[in-house]
Amino acid sequence: MKKLFNIITVLVLISAGGVMAQQASGKENTPAKIVGVAKDMKSGEPVAYATAALYVADSDVNVAGGVADGDGQFFITGMEPGTYDLKLSFLGFETTVIKDIQIVSKTGDVNIGEIEMTDEGLALEEVTVQGQRDLIEERVDRTIYKAENDKTTAGGDGTDVLRRVPMLSVDLDGNVSMRGSSNITVLIDGRPSAIAASSITDALKQIPADEIKSVEVITSPSAKYDAEGTSGVINIVTKKNNLQGVSANIRTGTGLRGSDLGLNASARKGKFGFTLGGFGRAGYNIKGGFDNSQLITDENGTQTTILQSADTKQSQLFGRYNFGVDYEIDQYNFLAGAVNFGIRNRSNFQSDFLEQKFIAGVLDSNVLRETDTKDNSNSIDVSLNYTKTFERKGKEISLLTLYSRNNGENSFVNTLFEEDMSTINSRLKNDNPSKNEEYTVQLDFVEPLGKNGNSILEYGAKNILRKAYSDFAYFRAEGADGAYVEDPDPTLSNEFNYDQNVTAGYVSYTATLFKNYTIKPGVRYEYTTINADFKTESAVDIPSYGTFVPSLNVSRKLSNGNLIKGSYNRRVSRPSLRFLNPNIDASNPRQISQGNPELDPEFTDNYELGYSTFFKSTMISFSGFFRNTTGSIQAVRTIQEDDIIYTTYDNIGHERAVGTNIFTNISISNKLSLNGSMDLYYAMLDNGLTDPRFTASNKGFVISGRLFGNYTLPKDWQVQLFTFARGRQVELQGSSGGFAAYGMGINKQFDEKRGTIGFGADNFLSKEFKVRNEITTPTIVQNSTNVMRNMNFKVNFSYRIGKMSMDQKPRRKKSVTNDDLKEGGNEGGGAEMQQNK
C-alpha cells in the first residue's frame, strides 16, 4: 500500500505540473513561439530529442532554445521581436542552420515546418561544423554523455571517461557507483561482457577511451531490462559504422604511468559488413603505499593494537580484441555475429610489509613480510543475433544468443622473514583458479498499436544459465628454496561449483495520453533455481524463488519543450562470485575474508522525479530520488584467534538513500563551453542485528561534483580542462575518504582532420593522493591510509586511413543484456587499497 501511495504521489506531482502549464498556455496574449519538426533527410523519420538553439542573426549570441519530443517537434519561446538564426543538432547528424527567421510580434506562433537533417557520414570529409557540440544529451529515460567530443580522455580508458559522466562516481581504484550505490550494471554496446560480470573495474580498463562514442546512464530501466542492480544501468556505446568502403584507424599513446596501442578496421561491401579491432594497454610505474592501524578489544577489555605499513608497486596489462560480421539478408531480415576476446593481468607487490603488535601498550611482536599478489584472467564473448522487421514501421522480432566465459587465476605468496629482517623463514601460497560461464537465449517482440502506431507493446522471454567454478588450495614452504607442500587443513582446500538458472518473461506498454503525457508501465517475472556443492562436502541447500518486478515511467511534455518525469521500479540483485566464493583470502594475514555460498538476493525499490529545461545558452537538469534496499549484502566482521579480523557476508543490511542530482551545460560562445554537475544524497544504513558485538548503523551526507571546460582555438587546436571531487563516503561500519582528480589536454588536428596529435597531463600539481578509511565496531577500530602516485603526463597520436561513404541506411542492431548480478569493487585482497563495506 505504501508503494502504491508513493506512485500516486509522483503522478499527482506530474499532473499538477501539467495543469499549471495548461493554465499558463490558456492565457491571452500567448508569447511568441517558434514551432518546427526535425526530420531525417534520408529516411523521413523524426529525429527525436534534437536540440534547437536560437541565435541573434549572424552572431554567436544565444537567446533561447528547446529540445524536440519523441516525434521530433520542438518549441522555442522567450525571444523578443527581431531576426534570428536557428541551429538544430543531434548526435550523428550535421548541425542544420535556418537563417533569417523573422519574429514580428511578441505574440503568436511562427511555424517553420519540417527541417531535414543530414547524417554526418554524408559529409564526413567535406563539411566542417563550426562551434562546440554539447557533451550532454537528456532523453526521456536516460542521460547521454557524448564521450567522443571529450579530448582530455585521449590515451586513457573507460575509467577516465566515466569519471566525467553525471550521476556517476569513480574512486581511485576505478570502482564505479551511481548515486552512492556500487550495485550497478555495465553493458558494452547493449550487451554484457564476461569480464564485466567478474569485475566492472577491470572491464572498464580494457576499453580505450578513444573507442567510446557515448555513455548512457539509465536510472530507471523498464521491464524489458533484467531486474538488475540497485542504481541502474550504464551502457557504453563504442564507435562503429555502417558505411560502405574500407577504413582503418591506428592510435597510440605513451606516458609516465602507462602506454597503449590500438588498431581498428572496418569494411563494408553491399550487404556484408566486417569489423576487426584490438587494443592493448600496459600500466607501469604505479607506486604507492599504505598504513593501517587496528585496535581490538576482547571480552575482558584487553586492548591489542596492530600497526602495519608497506610500500606498493603495481603493474597491469589489459587487452581487448574483437571481430564482427553482419549480413542484411533482405529488406526485413538481418543477421549479426561477433566474437570478443579480453585479457586482464594485474600484479601488486608489497615490500617492507612491517607489522607490529602491542598488547596493553607493550610491544609483543615485530614481523616483516613481503606479499606478491597476481590477478590474471581472460574472457570470450560469442554472440549471434537475428532481427526481423516488417512493412509496418516499428514492428520487430529478434532472437538473441550469447555465450560468455571468463577464466581467472588468483594467487598470492606471503613471505615471512626471520628476526634479522633479511632471512626468509617461510612462505605461504594460495592458488585459486576460477571459471564463469553464461549461456543466454532471448526472444523479443515489438508491436505498434493503434492506427498511427502511437502505442507500443513490448514482450518477450529470456533464459540465463550460469556456471561458476572455484578451485582453491593453500601451500606452505620452509625457507627460500623449500618445496611447497599442501596445507593439511582441509578447510583451506576445496572445489566449489555454483549453477544458477534464471528464466524470465516481461511485458511493457508505452502510450501517449492527452497529447503531452507518456506512460510506460511494465512487469517482469523471474524464476531462479540454484545448485551449489563442494567436492568434499554435501550440496548446499539453496531454495528456488520467484520475483515480480514492476516498473512505471511517466513523463509530461510542457509547452516550451521542457520535460518533467517520474518513475518507480523494483530491482533484485543476485550475489556474484566475489560474494559467494568460499576461498579464504589471507593475503593480509591480519585481515582475512571469505565469501558465503548461501547468500540470498537483495531487493530495492527506487522512486525518482526529474525536470529538465533549456533557456538561452544554458541547459539544466534536476532529479530527486529515494532508494530503499532490504536484505542488503553486508560485511560481518568477527575476531578470531591471535586477533585476526575475519570478514564474511550476510543478508543483514537495510539501506535507504534520498538525494538529488543537478547538471548544467552552458554554451558561452561557439568556442567556449562549460558543464558541471553535483550529486548530493543522505545515506541511512542499518544491519538490523541486536547482538551488541555486531550491531551497526550509520548515516550522513555524501557529496560529489565535477566541472568540465572546452575552448576551441584557431587552426584546429583545442584545449580542455576537467576536475572531479568526491567527498567522504558513508559506509555501514565507518567511512571511506574523499579525493579529487583533475586533468587537461591540448590537441591538434591535421591532414584534413584525418590525424590528431595531443598532449595531456593528469594531477600535475600533486605528487600523490591520500585516501583515509575508517571502520568502527564495538570491538574493532581500524584506520587506514592508502597512497597512490597518480601524476601522469602523456602524448597521444591517432591517424585514419581510407574513406567510406553512406550508401545505405544502417540497420538497427540488437544484442543480449544480462545485468542482474550484485557487483563489488576491488576484486583483490590484502592490505592494498581495501574499502570494506
N, C-alpha and C positions, 0 to 999 in steps of 0.2 A: 504494500500500500504506500509505503514511504517513497519507493522508486517511482510509482505512478504519479504521486503528488509532485515529485521533482520534475518529471517530464512535462506535466501540465503547466508547471510554473514557467518552464522555458518557453512553451508555446504561447502562454499569455503574454510574456515579455515581448516576444516577436510580434504577436498580433497587435499589441499596444503600439509598437513602433510603426506598424503598418497603418494603423488608424490615424496616428499623428501625421504621417506622411501624406495620407489621402486628404486629411483636413487641410493641410497646407496647400496641396495642389488644387484644391477646390476653390481657393480664394480668387477674387477678381484680380485683374492685372497680373497674371502669371508671368514671372520673369522670363526674359528671352531664353530660348533653349535651342541648341543645335542638335539635330537628330540625324543619325545615319546608321548604315548596316555594313559591317566588314564582311567581304566575301573572298573566297579563294578563287583567283582568276582562272585556274586550270580546271578545277572540279565544280565550281559554282556553289560549294558548300560554305556555310557561315564559318567565320573564324572566331570561335568562342573566346571570350575574355581578352580580346585585343585591347591594347592601351591607346587611348586617344588623348592627345595633348594639343592645346590651343595656344598659339604664339601670336604676338603682335606682328603684323605683316613685315617680312624682310628683316626680322630681328631675332635675337635669342631670348627675348622676354616672354616667359611662360605665364599665362594669366589664368588658366583653368584646365580641367581635364576630366576624364571619366574612364571607366572600364566597361567593355561590352559584356552583355549577358551571354547565356548559352546559345542564343540564336544570332549572335554577332551584332545585336543592336546596342548602340551607345547613346548617352545623353550628356550634353555639356551645358552647364549653367554658370552664372556668376560673372559674366563679362558685360562690359559697357558697350554701347554702340561704337562701331568702328570697323576696320578692315583687319582680317586675321588670316593666318595660315594654320592648317590642321595637319598634324603628323600622327599617322596611325602605324603602330608597330606591334609585333608579336614574334615570339621565339620561332625561328625557322623561316621567317618572311622578311623581305626587304621593307624598310620603312617607306610608307607611301605618304606623299605630301600633296595636300589640296590647298592651292594658294588663292588668295584674294576672296575670302568669304566675307560677305557684307552683312553686318548687323546694323539695321537702320532704326531699330526701336528697342526700348527697354522691355517690351512685352512681345509675346507671340513666338512661334516656332519657325526655325529655318531648317527645312528638310533637304539634306544634300544627297539623299538616296543611297544607292549601293556603291561601295568603294571596293574596287578589285585590288587584292593584294597579291604580289608575286613571290613565289617561293625563292628564297635567296640562292638556291642552287642554280637557277636560270641565269643569274648574272654574277656568278661567283668571281669571274675574272675581270668583268667589265665595269662593275659599279663599285664605287667607294662611298659608303654611307658616312656622312659627317656627323659628329655628335657622339655621345656616350649612351649606350644602351643601359637600361635598368638591370640591376643584378637580381632583383627580387620580383616575382610574379605571384599574385594572390589569385587563387581559384576557389571555387565553392567549397571543395573538400580537402584542399591541400595548399601548402606554401612551397613555391619552387624557387630554388637558388640556382641562378644561371652561372655555373662554375666556369664555363668556357670563356666568360668575359673577365675573369679574375686572373691577372698575370702574376700576382705575387706568389701563387702556389706552384709556379713552374719549377720542375725538378723535384717536387715533393710527392706525397702520396695521398690516399684517401683521407687519412687522419688530418692532414693540413687543410683539406677542403672543408671537412665537417666542422672544423673549429670556426668557420666563418658563417655557418648556417644558423638562422634564427631558430630559437627554441631548443637548440642542441648545446651540450656542454661536453668538452673533451679534456680529460686531465692529462698530466704529463706522461702517463703510461700509454695513452691512447684509448682509455676506457671511455665509452660514449654513454651519455644519459640524455633523456628527453624530459624536460620539466622535473628534474630531480630524480627520475627513475632510470636505472640501468637496464630494466627489463623491457627491451625494445627488440624489434626485428629489422635486420638489414637485408634488403634484396638488391640484386645486381641485374639491371635490365628486366625487372619484374619477376625474377626467379631467385630461389635461394642458391647458396653455394655450400659445398661440403665443408670448406674451411670456415665459412661464416657460422655454420652450425656448431663447430668446435670452439671458435674464438672470433668474435666480432673484431676485437682489437687487431688480431693478426690478419684477418681478411682485408681490413682497410689498408694495411701496409703493403698488400700485394697489388693494389690498384694505383697506377700512376695518376697523378693529378691532371696531367696533360690529356688523359684519355676520358676524363669525366666531363660530360656535357652539362648535366644538371643534377641537382639533388632534390627529391620530392619528400617533403615532410607531411605525413598523413596522420593527424592526431585522432581522427575518428573514423576508422575503417568501417566499411559497410559489411553486411553479412556475407558478401562474396569472398571476403578475405578469411583466412584461418582465424580462429579465435585466439589471436596471438597476444604478444606481450602487453604489459600494463599500459605503457605510454603510447604505443602506436607503431607505425611502420616508416622506415626510411628506405626509399627506393633510389639507388644510384644509377642514373642513366648514362651509359657510355656513348662515345661518339661513334656513329656508324652511318652509312649512307646507302641510298638506293639509286645511285646514279649509274649511268652507262659509261663503260670505258675501264681504264686501269689507273690506279693511283697508289702511291706509296709514300710513307712519311717516316723519316728517321729522326730520332731525338736523343739527346744525351745531356748529361749534366754531371758536374763534379763539385765537391765541396769538402770542408774540413771534417764533416761527420758522415758523409755518405756520397755515393756515386750511383748513377743509373744509366741504363742503355735500353732503348726500345725501338722496335720496328713494327709498323702496321702496313698492311697492303690490302687493297680491295679490287675486285674485278667483277664486272657485270656485263653480260652479253645476252641480249634478248630476255628470255625467261629465267636464266640462271644467274645467281649471284654468289660470290665467294669472298670470304674474309679470312685472313691469316695474320696473326699478330703475336708478339711476345714482348715481355718487359722484365727486366731484372734490376734489382736494387740491392746494393750492399751497404750496410751500416757499419761503421768502424770508429775507433777513437771516441767511443761513448763512455766517458768515465764518470764516476760519481762515488757515492759512499752513503753510509747510514750510521746512525746512533740509536740505540734502543735501551730503555730502562724499564724494568718490571719490578713492581712492589707487590709481593704476595703475602697475605695474612692468613695463617692457618687457624684451625678451630680453637687453639689455645691462645691465640692472639700474638703468636710469634711472627715477626716480620722478616721476610727474606727479600733482599734486593739483588737483582741481576742486571749487570751493565754489559752491553755488547756494542762493538764498533767494528767497522770494516771498510776497506776501500773496494770499490766495484769497477768492473770493466765489462762492457757488453759488446758483442758482435752479432750482426744479423745478415741474413741472406734471404731475399724474397724474390719470387718469380711467378709470373702468370702468363700462360700461353693458350691460344685459342685458335680453333678452326671452325668456320661455319659455312653452311651452304643453304640456299633457299631456292625453291623452284615454283614458278607460277604455272600450275597445270593448265588452267584456263581462267576465264574471267572471274569465276566464282570459287575456285579451289586452289589452295596454297599449302605447300609443304616447307618446313624449315627444320634443320637439324644442326646441332652444334656439339663440339667437344671442347672442354676447358680443362687445362691442367694447372695445378698450383703447387708451389714448393715454399716451405717456410722453415728455415733453420735459424735457431736463436740460441746463443750461449751466454752465460753470465758467470764470471769468475769473481769470487770474493776472497781477497787476500788480507793478511794481517787481521783475521777474524778473532779479535780478542774478547774473551768472556771472563768477567769477574763476578764471583758470588759472595755476598755478605749476609751473614746471619746475625740479627740483632746488632748490626753495625760493625761486626768483626769479619775481616776477610777470611773466607772459608776455602776458596779455591781460585786458581788463576789458570785459564786454559787458552791455548792458541790453536786455531783451526784454519783450514782453507776449504772452500766449497766450490766445486765446479759443476754447474747445472747446465744441462742440454735439453732443449725442447724442439724436436725436429718433426716435421710431418710433410706429407704430400697428399694431394687430393685430385679427384677427377669428377667431372660432371658431364653426363651424356644426356642430351635431350632430343626428342623427335616430336614435332607438333604438326597437327593438321587443322586447317581452318577452312570452313565453307561459308561463303556469303550468298546472298540471294538478290534477286532483282529488286525486292523491296528494301529500301535503304534502312540500314541498322540491324536487319535480321542476320543472325550469325550462329553457327555451331562450331565448337572447337573441341578437339581431343588432344590433350597434352600429356606427355610422358616424361619422366625424369629419373635417371639413376645417378646417385651421388655416393662417393666413397672417400673417406679420409683415413689414412693410416698414420698413426702417431707413434713417436718414440720419445718418452720422457725418462730422463735418468739424472742422477747426481752422484757425486763422490765426495764424501766428507772425510777430510784428512785431519787426524789428531796428532799433535806434536807432544814430545816429552817436555819435562820441566825446563830443559835448556832452550826451548822455543825454536829449535832447529832440526832435531832428530825426529823422524816420523815414528810414532808409536803404533798407530793402527789406521785402517781405512774402512769406511762403510759405504757400500754402493747399493743404490736402488734402481732396478730396471722396471719400466712399466710400458711395454708396447700395448697399443690400443687400436681399435678399428671401429669406425662408424659407417653404416651403410643405410641408404634410404631408397625405397622403390615407390614411385608415385604415379598414379593414374588419375586424371581429372577430366571430367566432361562438363562443358558449359553451354548453356543456351541463352541467347538474347532475342527477345520477341517484342518488336514495337507494337503498340496497341493504339486503337483509335484511327480515325480517318487520316489524320496528319502525322501519326506516329509520335505524338507528343508524350505519350506514356510508354514506359519501358518495363517489361517483365524479364527478370533475370533469374535463372535457376540452374542448379547443377549438383553434381556429386563428386566426391573425391575420396581416395584411399591412400594412406601413407603407411608403409611397413618399414619400421626402423629396427636395426640390429646393431647393438653396441657390445663391444668385447674389450675386456681389460685383463691383461696377464701381468701380475706384479710379483716381485720377489726381492728379498734383501740378501746381500752377501757381505761377508767380513773377511779382512785380510790383516795379518800381522806385519808390521814394518813396511818399508818402502817397496820391497820386492816380493813380499809374500803372496801366494796364490789366494784368490777369492774362494771362500767356502760358503755354501748356502746357510743362512741363519737357521738354527734349529727350531726357532719359534714358528710353529705352523700358522699362526695368525698373521705373520708378515709375508706369507707367500700363498697365492691362490689364483684362480681364474674366475672371472665374473662375466656372465652372459646376461644381457638385458634386451628382450624383444618387446616392441610396442607396436600395436596396430591401431590406427585412428581412421574410422570410417565416418564420413560427414556428408550432409546434404544441406542445401540452403535455398532460399527464395528471397528475392529482393524486388521491390516495386518502386519506380520513380514516376512521379506525376506532377504536372503544373496545375496549381489551383488558383482561381481568381486572378489569372494572368501573371501576377508578380510573386506568387508563392511556389516554392518547390518543396516537395516532401518525399522522403526516401525511407520508408520503413523496411525492415528485413528481419529474418530469423534464421538461425543456423543451429543444426543439431549435430553433435559429435559423440561418437561412442568409442571408448578406449579400452583395449584389453592389454594386459601386461603379463609377461612371464619372465622371471628372474631366477637365476640359480648360480651356485658356486660349485667348483669342481670337487671340493672336499666336504660340502655340506648339502643339506636338503634344500629344495627350492624355497625361495622367499614367497610367501603368500600375499599377493597384492590384488585386491578385488577389482573387477571391471567397473566402469562408471560411465554414465551418460550425462551430457551437458547441453542445456539450451542456452543459446547466445543471441539475445535480441539486440537490435540496433535501430536508431531513429535519427535521421538528419533532416532538419527543416531550415529553409532559407527564405528570406524576404528581400526582394529587389526593390530599392527605393527609386523614386522618380529621377533622382540626379545620378543614377548609376551606382550609388553606394550599395553595400550589401550587409545585412545582418543575418546571422545564422546561429542555430542552436543544435545540440546533439546529445544523445545518450547512447552508450554501448556497454556491453558486458564482455569481459575477457577472461580467458583461462590460460594459465602459464604452467606448462609441464616442466619438471626439472630436467636439465640437460646432464650429460655425463659428468660435468665438473662437480655437480652436487651429489651425484649418485655413486661415483667411483669409490669403492672401499679401500683403494690403495692408501696406505699411510704415508703422507708426505712429511718426512723428518729432515729435510734439507737444512732447516734450522732446528737443532735438537731441543731447543727450549720452547719452540712453538710448533707443535706437530698438528696436522689436520687430517681429516678423513671424511669421505662422503657417506651418505646414508641411502642405501638402495630402497628403503621403504617410504621414501618421501611421496606425499600426495601433491597434486597440483594446487596452485593458489588462484583465487578468483578476485577480479577487480571490476568495480562499477565506475564508469567515467561520465562526467557531465561537463559540457562546455558551452559557452556563449561567446560569440565573436562579432566584431564590427570592423569594416574596412572602408576607408574613404580616400578620395583623391581630390585635391584642390590646388589650383595654380601649379607650382612646381614640386609639390610635396605629396607623397602617399603615406598614410598612417594606417596601421592595422592594430586593433586591440583584441585580446581574447582573455577570458577568465575561465578557470576550470576548478573542478573538485574531483578528487580521486579517492576511492575507498577500497582497500585491499584486505581480504580476510584469508586466513591460512597462509600468510606470507612465510616464505622460507627464510629463516634467520639462523645466525650462528649461535651455538650453545657451547659455552666455554666452561671447562672444569679443570681442577688442579690434580695432576697425577703425581705419582711417586717422584721424588727428587725435584719437586717444584716445577714440573713441566706443565705448560699450558696446552691442554688438549681441546681442539675445536672440531665440532661436527655440526650438522644442520638438522633442523626440525621445522614442522609447520606450526609455529607458535606465534607468529607475528601478526599484528594488526596495524596497518599503515593508512594514514589519511594525509592528504595534502590539499591545500587550497592556494591558488595563486593566479598570476596574470603574466602575460607576455605583451610587450609593446614593441612594435617595429616601425621604423620610418625610413623613407628613401627620399632624398632631396636632390633635384637636378638644378644646381645653381646656374649653370650655363651648359652649352653644348660641349664644353671642355672639362668642367669640374662637376663631380657628383659626390655626394656623401650618403652613407646609410649606416644605421646603427640600431641596436635592439637591446632590451633589458628584460631579464627574466627574474621574477620575484615570487617565491612561494613560502608558505608556512607549513612545516612538516611536523606531524604528530605520530610517534611510534611507540608501540607497547607490545611486549612479548606475552602478556596475559598469564604469566606464571605467578604462583603465590609463595613458592619456596623463597625465603629471603636470600638464599645463596645465589639464586639465578634470576630473580625478578629484575626487570629493566624497563625503563621508559625514557623517552627523550622528546624534546620539541624545540622549535626555534625557526627563525627566518633564514632563508638561503637566497642569495642574490648573485647574479652574474650579468655581464654585459659585453658588448663588442662594438667597435667603430671601424668603418672602412672608408677610405677616400681614394678617388681616382682622378688623375689630371692628364689630359691629352696635350702633348707638346707638338710643335710643328715637325714636319718631316718624319712622321710615323714614329715618334718617340712617345712613350707612355710611362707615367710614374704612379705607383700605387702603394698605399700605406695601410697597415692593418694592426689592430690591437685587440686583445681579449683578456678579460679578467673574471675569475670565479672566486667567490667568497667561500668561507668555511662551510663544509657540508655536514649537515646533521645526520648522525647515524644512531642506531639503537643503543649502542653502548659507548658513546663518545662522539668523536668528530674527526674529519679529515681536513687538513689545512687548505687554504686558498692559495692561488698563484696567479700570475699574469704573464702573458706572452705577447710579442709584437714582431712585426717584420715589415720589410719594404722591398720593392722590386722596380727595376728600370729595364725596359725592353725596347728594342728597335727592330722594326720590320724592314725587310729588304727584298729585292728581286720581285717586285710586284706582289709583295706580301706572301711569297712562297716560303721565305725563311724568316726566322726570328732568332735573335741573339739577345741575351739579357744577363743581368747581374742581380743577385738577391742577397739579403742579409737578414738573419733571424736573431733576435735577442742580443743585439750587438753592443748594448750598453751594460749587460750583466754577464759576469763570468759564470755564474751558476744559479740554479734555483734551489730553494729550500722549502720543503713541504712538511709541516708538523702535524702528526696524527696522534689521537688520544683514544684510549679505551679505558672505561671505568666501570667496574662491577663491585659488588660488596666485598669480594676477596682479591680482585686484581686491579691494579692501576698501572697502565702501560703508556709510556710516551716515547714516540719515535720521530726521528728527523731524517728524511730522505733527501739526498742531494743529487742533482743531475746537472752536468755541464752541457748546456744546450745552445751555446753561442755557435752560429754557423754562418759561413759565407759560401756562396755557390755561384757558378757560372752555368748558364743553360743555352742550348742550341737546338734548333729543330729546322727541318727543311722538307718540303713536299715536292715530289716529282709526279709527272703525269697530269692529265687533265680529264675531267669527267663532265658529262652534261646530263641534264634531266631529260630522259627520253620517255619515261612513263611514270604514272602516279605510283608512289610507294605503297605497298600493301601493309596492312596492319599486322604486326607480329604479336603472338601471344605465347605465354610460357607459364610453367608451373610456379607457384609461390607457396613454399612451406614456411610458416612463421609462427609457430606456437610454442617454442621452447624458451624457458627462462634462461637467460644468459647471464654470466657473471663477467667480471672484469679480467684482471690479470690471471692467466692460467698458471703462471709459475708459482713456486712456493718459496720457502726460505725467508730470509730476512730482507731480501731486496724488495723495496717499494711496496710493502704489504699494506693493504687497506681493507681490513676485515670489516664485515657488516653483520 
